[in-house]
Amino acid sequence: MEGWTDVVAVAIGGVHTAPNTGRAHTVALRADGTVLATGWNGDGQCDVDGWTQVESIAAGWRRTCAVRADGTALATGRRNEGANDVEGWNDLVAVAAGDWHTVGLRADGTAVATGNDRRGQCAVAGWRDLRAVAAGYLHTVGLTRDGRVVATGDRGAGVEEMASWRSVTAISAGSHHTVAALEDGRVLAVGDDSHGQCDVAGWREVIAVAAGSTHTLGLRSDGTVLAVGNNDDGQCDVGGWRLGRVR
């Protein structure tokens, strides 16, 4: 974005499950701990001007969340489902924003969640030894320190199949599917595959993954990007991308 400088992380918010309506926003974390936002602001999800000492950010549907240096959480935007009720959270190291729920990762490896829980996507109280969390439409995923995956919520997103995954280094949750990168560079995916978004069996040398609503991206160690799934809006047109060698 023009005028944005010293950016160290970005997040994009919008409803996972809907077609492009133009109701999306983009958030950026700057090196000095301040936050920038642009895009649709119908619920105040871009009202981040006063945020300081921020260390990580996440963007969901109509809201923006952040973790501050003191381990507390910030949230702005749509409050209807309770997904912004994070004021009492502490000792956080990361947050993940689904469509209607928010998940926090604590420094001790436990998780907290708030918001819509109609499929049990907020049932994370018993999780331990986590190093990452991800939130989809109606499911939540956690990555443990020993490379296992725990999941809760909508069965259609593959929450039961993930129990057998091992040697996982990164996870990402889409609307109704979940993707994981493994230590050996392979990728696993479960859940809805109606657009081919889980067709990742042939991917190799992948070190990071990102799951959109109905498409999946993978970053390879040579800086190239892989994509599969719905390409109606050109979201998989990454063939010419070169991000520089990253490992």
PAVEX-327198 format. One record per residue (C-alpha): residue number from 1; residue in one letter; x, y, z. Coordinates in steps of 0.02 Angstrom, whole numbers, m for minus. Layout:
<sites>
<site><resi>NUM</resi><resn>A</resn><px>X</px><py>Y</py><pz>Z</pz></site>
...
</sites>
This chain:
<sites>
<site><resi>1</resi><resn>M</resn><px>0</px><py>0</py><pz>0</pz></site>
<site><resi>2</resi><resn>E</resn><px>64</px><py>174</py><pz>m40</pz></site>
<site><resi>3</resi><resn>G</resn><px>135</px><py>257</py><pz>114</pz></site>
<site><resi>4</resi><resn>W</resn><px>151</px><py>97</py><pz>213</pz></site>
<site><resi>5</resi><resn>T</resn><px>332</px><py>75</py><pz>272</pz></site>
<site><resi>6</resi><resn>D</resn><px>428</px><py>m33</py><pz>395</pz></site>
<site><resi>7</resi><resn>V</resn><px>294</px><py>m168</py><pz>385</pz></site>
<site><resi>8</resi><resn>V</resn><px>341</px><py>m335</py><pz>464</pz></site>
<site><resi>9</resi><resn>A</resn><px>175</px><py>m431</py><pz>452</pz></site>
<site><resi>10</resi><resn>V</resn><px>8</px><py>m418</py><pz>363</pz></site>
<site><resi>11</resi><resn>A</resn><px>m164</px><py>m498</py><pz>384</pz></site>
<site><resi>12</resi><resn>I</resn><px>m319</px><py>m496</py><pz>275</pz></site>
<site><resi>13</resi><resn>G</resn><px>m495</px><py>m503</py><pz>345</pz></site>
<site><resi>14</resi><resn>G</resn><px>m654</px><py>m555</py><pz>257</pz></site>
<site><resi>15</resi><resn>V</resn><px>m788</px><py>m688</py><pz>273</pz></site>
<site><resi>16</resi><resn>H</resn><px>m711</px><py>m857</py><pz>229</pz></site>
<site><resi>17</resi><resn>T</resn><px>m866</px><py>m931</py><pz>151</pz></site>
<site><resi>18</resi><resn>A</resn><px>m938</px><py>m793</py><pz>43</pz></site>
<site><resi>19</resi><resn>P</resn><px>m891</px><py>m742</py><pz>m134</pz></site>
<site><resi>20</resi><resn>N</resn><px>m799</px><py>m579</py><pz>m155</pz></site>
<site><resi>21</resi><resn>T</resn><px>m914</px><py>m440</py><pz>m98</pz></site>
<site><resi>22</resi><resn>G</resn><px>m784</px><py>m304</py><pz>m78</pz></site>
<site><resi>23</resi><resn>R</resn><px>m810</px><py>m312</py><pz>110</pz></site>
<site><resi>24</resi><resn>A</resn><px>m631</px><py>m351</py><pz>158</pz></site>
<site><resi>25</resi><resn>H</resn><px>m493</px><py>m258</py><pz>247</pz></site>
<site><resi>26</resi><resn>T</resn><px>m305</px><py>m268</py><pz>261</pz></site>
<site><resi>27</resi><resn>V</resn><px>m202</px><py>m243</py><pz>418</pz></site>
<site><resi>28</resi><resn>A</resn><px>m14</px><py>m216</py><pz>437</pz></site>
<site><resi>29</resi><resn>L</resn><px>101</px><py>m223</py><pz>587</pz></site>
<site><resi>30</resi><resn>R</resn><px>246</px><py>m102</py><pz>583</pz></site>
<site><resi>31</resi><resn>A</resn><px>417</px><py>m127</py><pz>660</pz></site>
<site><resi>32</resi><resn>D</resn><px>381</px><py>4</py><pz>793</pz></site>
<site><resi>33</resi><resn>G</resn><px>230</px><py>m93</py><pz>858</pz></site>
<site><resi>34</resi><resn>T</resn><px>96</px><py>17</py><pz>779</pz></site>
<site><resi>35</resi><resn>V</resn><px>m39</px><py>m48</py><pz>662</pz></site>
<site><resi>36</resi><resn>L</resn><px>m109</px><py>12</py><pz>496</pz></site>
<site><resi>37</resi><resn>A</resn><px>m274</px><py>m38</py><pz>416</pz></site>
<site><resi>38</resi><resn>T</resn><px>m368</px><py>m3</py><pz>256</pz></site>
<site><resi>39</resi><resn>G</resn><px>m522</px><py>m66</py><pz>167</pz></site>
<site><resi>40</resi><resn>W</resn><px>m703</px><py>m90</py><pz>216</pz></site>
<site><resi>41</resi><resn>N</resn><px>m734</px><py>m20</py><pz>390</pz></site>
<site><resi>42</resi><resn>G</resn><px>m920</px><py>m48</py><pz>415</pz></site>
<site><resi>43</resi><resn>D</resn><px>m897</px><py>m116</py><pz>592</pz></site>
<site><resi>44</resi><resn>G</resn><px>m743</px><py>m17</py><pz>642</pz></site>
<site><resi>45</resi><resn>Q</resn><px>m623</px><py>m157</py><pz>601</pz></site>
<site><resi>46</resi><resn>C</resn><px>m497</px><py>m30</py><pz>535</pz></site>
<site><resi>47</resi><resn>D</resn><px>m500</px><py>78</py><pz>692</pz></site>
<site><resi>48</resi><resn>V</resn><px>m322</px><py>35</py><pz>747</pz></site>
<site><resi>49</resi><resn>D</resn><px>m242</px><py>207</py><pz>746</pz></site>
<site><resi>50</resi><resn>G</resn><px>m210</px><py>209</py><pz>934</pz></site>
<site><resi>51</resi><resn>W</resn><px>m137</px><py>36</py><pz>948</pz></site>
<site><resi>52</resi><resn>T</resn><px>44</px><py>28</py><pz>1009</pz></site>
<site><resi>53</resi><resn>Q</resn><px>168</px><py>m102</py><pz>1071</pz></site>
<site><resi>54</resi><resn>V</resn><px>86</px><py>m233</py><pz>961</pz></site>
<site><resi>55</resi><resn>E</resn><px>185</px><py>m392</py><pz>925</pz></site>
<site><resi>56</resi><resn>S</resn><px>64</px><py>m494</py><pz>817</pz></site>
<site><resi>57</resi><resn>I</resn><px>m98</px><py>m467</py><pz>721</pz></site>
<site><resi>58</resi><resn>A</resn><px>m243</px><py>m566</py><pz>650</pz></site>
<site><resi>59</resi><resn>A</resn><px>m393</px><py>m518</py><pz>545</pz></site>
<site><resi>60</resi><resn>G</resn><px>m561</px><py>m605</py><pz>539</pz></site>
<site><resi>61</resi><resn>W</resn><px>m731</px><py>m564</py><pz>468</pz></site>
<site><resi>62</resi><resn>R</resn><px>m767</px><py>m380</py><pz>509</pz></site>
<site><resi>63</resi><resn>R</resn><px>m637</px><py>m373</py><pz>649</pz></site>
<site><resi>64</resi><resn>T</resn><px>m453</px><py>m354</py><pz>689</pz></site>
<site><resi>65</resi><resn>C</resn><px>m359</px><py>m430</py><pz>836</pz></site>
<site><resi>66</resi><resn>A</resn><px>m186</px><py>m408</py><pz>906</pz></site>
<site><resi>67</resi><resn>V</resn><px>m68</px><py>m462</py><pz>1045</pz></site>
<site><resi>68</resi><resn>R</resn><px>29</px><py>m328</py><pz>1137</pz></site>
<site><resi>69</resi><resn>A</resn><px>203</px><py>m342</py><pz>1211</pz></site>
<site><resi>70</resi><resn>D</resn><px>130</px><py>m366</py><pz>1385</pz></site>
<site><resi>71</resi><resn>G</resn><px>32</px><py>m520</py><pz>1327</pz></site>
<site><resi>72</resi><resn>T</resn><px>m139</px><py>m438</py><pz>1326</pz></site>
<site><resi>73</resi><resn>A</resn><px>m256</px><py>m435</py><pz>1177</pz></site>
<site><resi>74</resi><resn>L</resn><px>m340</px><py>m298</py><pz>1076</pz></site>
<site><resi>75</resi><resn>A</resn><px>m491</px><py>m316</py><pz>963</pz></site>
<site><resi>76</resi><resn>T</resn><px>m597</px><py>m198</py><pz>860</pz></site>
<site><resi>77</resi><resn>G</resn><px>m744</px><py>m223</py><pz>743</pz></site>
<site><resi>78</resi><resn>R</resn><px>m901</px><py>m330</py><pz>746</pz></site>
<site><resi>79</resi><resn>R</resn><px>m950</px><py>m383</py><pz>922</pz></site>
<site><resi>80</resi><resn>N</resn><px>m1114</px><py>m475</py><pz>891</pz></site>
<site><resi>81</resi><resn>E</resn><px>m1049</px><py>m653</py><pz>915</pz></site>
<site><resi>82</resi><resn>G</resn><px>m931</px><py>m613</py><pz>1059</pz></site>
<site><resi>83</resi><resn>A</resn><px>m774</px><py>m640</py><pz>954</pz></site>
<site><resi>84</resi><resn>N</resn><px>m702</px><py>m475</py><pz>1017</pz></site>
<site><resi>85</resi><resn>D</resn><px>m723</px><py>m517</py><pz>1201</pz></site>
<site><resi>86</resi><resn>V</resn><px>m537</px><py>m534</py><pz>1233</pz></site>
<site><resi>87</resi><resn>E</resn><px>m512</px><py>m399</py><pz>1363</pz></site>
<site><resi>88</resi><resn>G</resn><px>m472</px><py>m521</py><pz>1504</pz></site>
<site><resi>89</resi><resn>W</resn><px>m345</px><py>m623</py><pz>1408</pz></site>
<site><resi>90</resi><resn>N</resn><px>m164</px><py>m618</py><pz>1463</pz></site>
<site><resi>91</resi><resn>D</resn><px>4</px><py>m704</py><pz>1440</pz></site>
<site><resi>92</resi><resn>L</resn><px>m32</px><py>m717</py><pz>1253</pz></site>
<site><resi>93</resi><resn>V</resn><px>95</px><py>m745</py><pz>1114</pz></site>
<site><resi>94</resi><resn>A</resn><px>m24</px><py>m756</py><pz>964</pz></site>
<site><resi>95</resi><resn>V</resn><px>m206</px><py>m745</py><pz>909</pz></site>
<site><resi>96</resi><resn>A</resn><px>m304</px><py>m822</py><pz>766</pz></site>
<site><resi>97</resi><resn>A</resn><px>m466</px><py>m751</py><pz>697</pz></site>
<site><resi>98</resi><resn>G</resn><px>m599</px><py>m861</py><pz>619</pz></site>
<site><resi>99</resi><resn>D</resn><px>m760</px><py>m796</py><pz>545</pz></site>
<site><resi>100</resi><resn>W</resn><px>m855</px><py>m785</py><pz>709</pz></site>
<site><resi>101</resi><resn>H</resn><px>m731</px><py>m839</py><pz>842</pz></site>
<site><resi>102</resi><resn>T</resn><px>m559</px><py>m792</py><pz>905</pz></site>
<site><resi>103</resi><resn>V</resn><px>m425</px><py>m905</py><pz>978</pz></site>
<site><resi>104</resi><resn>G</resn><px>m278</px><py>m853</py><pz>1085</pz></site>
<site><resi>105</resi><resn>L</resn><px>m115</px><py>m947</py><pz>1114</pz></site>
<site><resi>106</resi><resn>R</resn><px>m35</px><py>m925</py><pz>1284</pz></site>
<site><resi>107</resi><resn>A</resn><px>150</px><py>m933</py><pz>1324</pz></site>
<site><resi>108</resi><resn>D</resn><px>123</px><py>m1090</py><pz>1429</pz></site>
<site><resi>109</resi><resn>G</resn><px>55</px><py>m1183</py><pz>1276</pz></site>
<site><resi>110</resi><resn>T</resn><px>m129</px><py>m1174</py><pz>1323</pz></site>
<site><resi>111</resi><resn>A</resn><px>m268</px><py>m1094</py><pz>1221</pz></site>
<site><resi>112</resi><resn>V</resn><px>m419</px><py>m984</py><pz>1251</pz></site>
<site><resi>113</resi><resn>A</resn><px>m565</px><py>m950</py><pz>1135</pz></site>
<site><resi>114</resi><resn>T</resn><px>m717</px><py>m839</py><pz>1125</pz></site>
<site><resi>115</resi><resn>G</resn><px>m862</px><py>m809</py><pz>1006</pz></site>
<site><resi>116</resi><resn>N</resn><px>m981</px><py>m923</py><pz>913</pz></site>
<site><resi>117</resi><resn>D</resn><px>m965</px><py>m1102</py><pz>976</pz></site>
<site><resi>118</resi><resn>R</resn><px>m1110</px><py>m1188</py><pz>888</pz></site>
<site><resi>119</resi><resn>R</resn><px>m997</px><py>m1327</py><pz>819</pz></site>
<site><resi>120</resi><resn>G</resn><px>m882</px><py>m1334</py><pz>970</pz></site>
<site><resi>121</resi><resn>Q</resn><px>m748</px><py>m1229</py><pz>886</pz></site>
<site><resi>122</resi><resn>C</resn><px>m710</px><py>m1143</py><pz>1051</pz></site>
<site><resi>123</resi><resn>A</resn><px>m685</px><py>m1306</py><pz>1149</pz></site>
<site><resi>124</resi><resn>V</resn><px>m497</px><py>m1283</py><pz>1173</pz></site>
<site><resi>125</resi><resn>A</resn><px>m486</px><py>m1280</py><pz>1364</pz></site>
<site><resi>126</resi><resn>G</resn><px>m398</px><py>m1447</py><pz>1375</pz></site>
<site><resi>127</resi><resn>W</resn><px>m264</px><py>m1414</py><pz>1245</pz></site>
<site><resi>128</resi><resn>R</resn><px>m84</px><py>m1416</py><pz>1305</pz></site>
<site><resi>129</resi><resn>D</resn><px>94</px><py>m1395</py><pz>1238</pz></site>
<site><resi>130</resi><resn>L</resn><px>40</px><py>m1290</py><pz>1089</pz></site>
<site><resi>131</resi><resn>R</resn><px>153</px><py>m1186</py><pz>980</pz></site>
<site><resi>132</resi><resn>A</resn><px>25</px><py>m1122</py><pz>853</pz></site>
<site><resi>133</resi><resn>V</resn><px>m163</px><py>m1104</py><pz>827</pz></site>
<site><resi>134</resi><resn>A</resn><px>m271</px><py>m1075</py><pz>673</pz></site>
<site><resi>135</resi><resn>A</resn><px>m456</px><py>m1034</py><pz>655</pz></site>
<site><resi>136</resi><resn>G</resn><px>m572</px><py>m1072</py><pz>509</pz></site>
<site><resi>137</resi><resn>Y</resn><px>m757</px><py>m1044</py><pz>481</pz></site>
<site><resi>138</resi><resn>L</resn><px>m823</px><py>m1166</py><pz>612</pz></site>
<site><resi>139</resi><resn>H</resn><px>m665</px><py>m1258</py><pz>667</pz></site>
<site><resi>140</resi><resn>T</resn><px>m505</px><py>m1227</py><pz>764</pz></site>
<site><resi>141</resi><resn>V</resn><px>m336</px><py>m1313</py><pz>747</pz></site>
<site><resi>142</resi><resn>G</resn><px>m186</px><py>m1319</py><pz>862</pz></site>
<site><resi>143</resi><resn>L</resn><px>m7</px><py>m1374</py><pz>828</pz></site>
<site><resi>144</resi><resn>T</resn><px>86</px><py>m1452</py><pz>974</pz></site>
<site><resi>145</resi><resn>R</resn><px>270</px><py>m1431</py><pz>1012</pz></site>
<site><resi>146</resi><resn>D</resn><px>303</px><py>m1612</py><pz>963</pz></site>
<site><resi>147</resi><resn>G</resn><px>223</px><py>m1592</py><pz>791</pz></site>
<site><resi>148</resi><resn>R</resn><px>51</px><py>m1666</py><pz>823</pz></site>
<site><resi>149</resi><resn>V</resn><px>m114</px><py>m1580</py><pz>780</pz></site>
<site><resi>150</resi><resn>V</resn><px>m269</px><py>m1558</py><pz>886</pz></site>
<site><resi>151</resi><resn>A</resn><px>m433</px><py>m1497</py><pz>814</pz></site>
<site><resi>152</resi><resn>T</resn><px>m611</px><py>m1458</py><pz>864</pz></site>
<site><resi>153</resi><resn>G</resn><px>m770</px><py>m1400</py><pz>779</pz></site>
<site><resi>154</resi><resn>D</resn><px>m854</px><py>m1444</py><pz>614</pz></site>
<site><resi>155</resi><resn>R</resn><px>m816</px><py>m1622</py><pz>560</pz></site>
<site><resi>156</resi><resn>G</resn><px>m829</px><py>m1570</py><pz>378</pz></site>
<site><resi>157</resi><resn>A</resn><px>m663</px><py>m1478</py><pz>399</pz></site>
<site><resi>158</resi><resn>G</resn><px>m574</px><py>m1642</py><pz>436</pz></site>
<site><resi>159</resi><resn>V</resn><px>m553</px><py>m1620</py><pz>624</pz></site>
<site><resi>160</resi><resn>E</resn><px>m554</px><py>m1808</py><pz>656</pz></site>
<site><resi>161</resi><resn>E</resn><px>m427</px><py>m1853</py><pz>521</pz></site>
<site><resi>162</resi><resn>M</resn><px>m297</px><py>m1732</py><pz>591</pz></site>
<site><resi>163</resi><resn>A</resn><px>m273</px><py>m1838</py><pz>747</pz></site>
<site><resi>164</resi><resn>S</resn><px>m156</px><py>m1952</py><pz>651</pz></site>
<site><resi>165</resi><resn>W</resn><px>m42</px><py>m1814</py><pz>584</pz></site>
<site><resi>166</resi><resn>R</resn><px>137</px><py>m1813</py><pz>645</pz></site>
<site><resi>167</resi><resn>S</resn><px>297</px><py>m1712</py><pz>612</pz></site>
<site><resi>168</resi><resn>V</resn><px>196</px><py>m1555</py><pz>570</pz></site>
<site><resi>169</resi><resn>T</resn><px>288</px><py>m1389</py><pz>566</pz></site>
<site><resi>170</resi><resn>A</resn><px>150</px><py>m1269</py><pz>510</pz></site>
<site><resi>171</resi><resn>I</resn><px>m40</px><py>m1267</py><pz>498</pz></site>
<site><resi>172</resi><resn>S</resn><px>m172</px><py>m1158</py><pz>416</pz></site>
<site><resi>173</resi><resn>A</resn><px>m362</px><py>m1165</py><pz>423</pz></site>
<site><resi>174</resi><resn>G</resn><px>m474</px><py>m1117</py><pz>277</pz></site>
<site><resi>175</resi><resn>S</resn><px>m662</px><py>m1108</py><pz>277</pz></site>
<site><resi>176</resi><resn>H</resn><px>m692</px><py>m1295</py><pz>276</pz></site>
<site><resi>177</resi><resn>H</resn><px>m518</px><py>m1371</py><pz>252</pz></site>
<site><resi>178</resi><resn>T</resn><px>m353</px><py>m1377</py><pz>344</pz></site>
<site><resi>179</resi><resn>V</resn><px>m176</px><py>m1385</py><pz>276</pz></site>
<site><resi>180</resi><resn>A</resn><px>m13</px><py>m1435</py><pz>360</pz></site>
<site><resi>181</resi><resn>A</resn><px>170</px><py>m1428</py><pz>310</pz></site>
<site><resi>182</resi><resn>L</resn><px>280</px><py>m1572</py><pz>368</pz></site>
<site><resi>183</resi><resn>E</resn><px>462</px><py>m1581</py><pz>421</pz></site>
<site><resi>184</resi><resn>D</resn><px>510</px><py>m1669</py><pz>259</pz></site>
<site><resi>185</resi><resn>G</resn><px>431</px><py>m1533</py><pz>150</pz></site>
<site><resi>186</resi><resn>R</resn><px>274</px><py>m1627</py><pz>104</pz></site>
<site><resi>187</resi><resn>V</resn><px>98</px><py>m1557</py><pz>132</pz></site>
<site><resi>188</resi><resn>L</resn><px>m61</px><py>m1635</py><pz>201</pz></site>
<site><resi>189</resi><resn>A</resn><px>m239</px><py>m1570</py><pz>179</pz></site>
<site><resi>190</resi><resn>V</resn><px>m409</px><py>m1629</py><pz>239</pz></site>
<site><resi>191</resi><resn>G</resn><px>m587</px><py>m1567</py><pz>232</pz></site>
<site><resi>192</resi><resn>D</resn><px>m688</px><py>m1495</py><pz>89</pz></site>
<site><resi>193</resi><resn>D</resn><px>m605</px><py>m1524</py><pz>m80</pz></site>
<site><resi>194</resi><resn>S</resn><px>m745</px><py>m1464</py><pz>m193</pz></site>
<site><resi>195</resi><resn>H</resn><px>m627</px><py>m1344</py><pz>m282</pz></site>
<site><resi>196</resi><resn>G</resn><px>m473</px><py>m1453</py><pz>m274</pz></site>
<site><resi>197</resi><resn>Q</resn><px>m403</px><py>m1353</py><pz>m129</pz></site>
<site><resi>198</resi><resn>C</resn><px>m338</px><py>m1513</py><pz>m47</pz></site>
<site><resi>199</resi><resn>D</resn><px>m242</px><py>m1575</py><pz>m200</pz></site>
<site><resi>200</resi><resn>V</resn><px>m72</px><py>m1552</py><pz>m122</pz></site>
<site><resi>201</resi><resn>A</resn><px>m5</px><py>m1730</py><pz>m120</pz></site>
<site><resi>202</resi><resn>G</resn><px>127</px><py>m1692</py><pz>m250</pz></site>
<site><resi>203</resi><resn>W</resn><px>198</px><py>m1538</py><pz>m164</pz></site>
<site><resi>204</resi><resn>R</resn><px>378</px><py>m1547</py><pz>m103</pz></site>
<site><resi>205</resi><resn>E</resn><px>503</px><py>m1434</py><pz>m14</pz></site>
<site><resi>206</resi><resn>V</resn><px>362</px><py>m1330</py><pz>63</pz></site>
<site><resi>207</resi><resn>I</resn><px>403</px><py>m1232</py><pz>221</pz></site>
<site><resi>208</resi><resn>A</resn><px>243</px><py>m1131</py><pz>245</pz></site>
<site><resi>209</resi><resn>V</resn><px>59</px><py>m1148</py><pz>197</pz></site>
<site><resi>210</resi><resn>A</resn><px>m93</px><py>m1035</py><pz>191</pz></site>
<site><resi>211</resi><resn>A</resn><px>m274</px><py>m1089</py><pz>170</pz></site>
<site><resi>212</resi><resn>G</resn><px>m401</px><py>m970</py><pz>96</pz></site>
<site><resi>213</resi><resn>S</resn><px>m587</px><py>m998</py><pz>81</pz></site>
<site><resi>214</resi><resn>T</resn><px>m574</px><py>m1122</py><pz>m64</pz></site>
<site><resi>215</resi><resn>H</resn><px>m391</px><py>m1118</py><pz>m115</pz></site>
<site><resi>216</resi><resn>T</resn><px>m222</px><py>m1162</py><pz>m40</pz></site>
<site><resi>217</resi><resn>L</resn><px>m49</px><py>m1086</py><pz>m56</pz></site>
<site><resi>218</resi><resn>G</resn><px>121</px><py>m1160</py><pz>m17</pz></site>
<site><resi>219</resi><resn>L</resn><px>289</px><py>m1073</py><pz>m2</pz></site>
<site><resi>220</resi><resn>R</resn><px>438</px><py>m1177</py><pz>m57</pz></site>
<site><resi>221</resi><resn>S</resn><px>614</px><py>m1162</py><pz>13</pz></site>
<site><resi>222</resi><resn>D</resn><px>676</px><py>m1087</py><pz>m151</pz></site>
<site><resi>223</resi><resn>G</resn><px>553</px><py>m942</py><pz>m135</pz></site>
<site><resi>224</resi><resn>T</resn><px>429</px><py>m1002</py><pz>m266</pz></site>
<site><resi>225</resi><resn>V</resn><px>244</px><py>m1016</py><pz>m227</pz></site>
<site><resi>226</resi><resn>L</resn><px>122</px><py>m1158</py><pz>m263</pz></site>
<site><resi>227</resi><resn>A</resn><px>m67</px><py>m1138</py><pz>m274</pz></site>
<site><resi>228</resi><resn>V</resn><px>m216</px><py>m1252</py><pz>m297</pz></site>
<site><resi>229</resi><resn>G</resn><px>m405</px><py>m1234</py><pz>m288</pz></site>
<site><resi>230</resi><resn>N</resn><px>m530</px><py>m1102</py><pz>m339</pz></site>
<site><resi>231</resi><resn>N</resn><px>m455</px><py>m976</py><pz>m460</pz></site>
<site><resi>232</resi><resn>D</resn><px>m612</px><py>m880</py><pz>m508</pz></site>
<site><resi>233</resi><resn>D</resn><px>m533</px><py>m715</py><pz>m457</pz></site>
<site><resi>234</resi><resn>G</resn><px>m354</px><py>m758</py><pz>m505</pz></site>
<site><resi>235</resi><resn>Q</resn><px>m306</px><py>m800</py><pz>m326</pz></site>
<site><resi>236</resi><resn>C</resn><px>m200</px><py>m947</py><pz>m386</pz></site>
<site><resi>237</resi><resn>D</resn><px>m103</px><py>m848</py><pz>m518</pz></site>
<site><resi>238</resi><resn>V</resn><px>63</px><py>m858</py><pz>m426</pz></site>
<site><resi>239</resi><resn>G</resn><px>168</px><py>m947</py><pz>m557</pz></site>
<site><resi>240</resi><resn>G</resn><px>288</px><py>m802</py><pz>m580</pz></site>
<site><resi>241</resi><resn>W</resn><px>312</px><py>m760</py><pz>m397</pz></site>
<site><resi>242</resi><resn>R</resn><px>489</px><py>m767</py><pz>m327</pz></site>
<site><resi>243</resi><resn>L</resn><px>506</px><py>m718</py><pz>m145</pz></site>
<site><resi>244</resi><resn>G</resn><px>692</px><py>m747</py><pz>m132</pz></site>
<site><resi>245</resi><resn>R</resn><px>775</px><py>m899</py><pz>m57</pz></site>
<site><resi>246</resi><resn>V</resn><px>704</px><py>m921</py><pz>117</pz></site>
<site><resi>247</resi><resn>R</resn><px>803</px><py>m1070</py><pz>181</pz></site>
</sites>
